[in-house]
Amino acid sequence: MTHTETTPVVDALRQVVADCYALLGQTHLCHWNVRGPGFFALHTAFEEQYTELFTAIDEIAERIRALGSLAPGGLANLAGQSSIQEIPEDTDANSMVDHLANANGIVVDGLRKARDLAGENEDSESEDLAISRIQVHEKTIWMLKSFLEG
């Protein structure tokens, strides 16, 4: 495989990288601009989420490289490829939380696709990576939605 050839698993993982990078940016935006009574809890939670996500994106990109392809990069390229929409800087706290829960759901959908393709292609390592990431994002969604119930 040359550096520009891809497989269905690589294509799915490249989409996950783009969506995770968009999620990282949106989570960072929310961390910087959250206001209101839940400020301290959300400011801290958002920082934990984007810090964990930064490391995870690196793992996924390195898996793409291990499969013999190039990892996607460049803000414009990643933004163009991502399915996650941006929110305005002045979004209220509850809308930020709802947006991030939905964005994490988009990432979960992409990870499920990558997991299934990896399983079909007997790529247990990519399948395992996707499964572990699904668990992290599902927990994040639960935590964000729980905040909105308060």
ZILINHU-V605117 format. One record per backbone hydrogen bond with DSSP energy under -1.0 kcal/mol. NH is the residue of the N-H (numbers start at 1). CO is the residue of the C=O. If there is no record, write none. Layout:
NH_CO ; NH_CO
//
This chain:
11_7 ; 12_8 ; 13_9 ; 14_10 ; 15_11 ; 16_12 ; 17_13 ; 18_14 ; 19_15 ; 20_16 ; 21_17 ; 22_18 ; 23_19 ; 24_20 ; 25_21 ; 26_22 ; 27_23 ; 28_24 ; 29_25 ; 30_26 ; 31_27 ; 32_28 ; 33_29 ; 34_30 ; 39_36 ; 42_38 ; 43_39 ; 44_40 ; 45_41 ; 46_42 ; 47_43 ; 48_44 ; 49_45 ; 50_46 ; 51_47 ; 52_48 ; 53_49 ; 54_50 ; 55_51 ; 56_52 ; 57_53 ; 58_54 ; 59_55 ; 60_56 ; 61_57 ; 62_58 ; 63_59 ; 64_60 ; 65_61 ; 66_62 ; 67_63 ; 68_65 ; 69_64 ; 70_3 ; 78_74 ; 79_75 ; 80_76 ; 81_77 ; 82_78 ; 91_88 ; 96_92 ; 97_93 ; 98_94 ; 99_95 ; 100_96 ; 101_97 ; 102_98 ; 103_99 ; 104_100 ; 105_101 ; 106_102 ; 107_103 ; 108_104 ; 109_105 ; 110_106 ; 111_107 ; 112_108 ; 113_109 ; 114_110 ; 115_111 ; 116_112 ; 117_113 ; 118_114 ; 119_115 ; 120_116 ; 121_117 ; 122_119 ; 123_118 ; 127_123 ; 128_124 ; 129_125 ; 130_126 ; 131_127 ; 132_128 ; 133_129 ; 134_130 ; 135_131 ; 136_132 ; 137_133 ; 138_134 ; 139_135 ; 140_136 ; 141_137 ; 142_138 ; 143_139 ; 144_140 ; 145_141 ; 146_142 ; 147_143 ; 148_144 ; 150_147
//
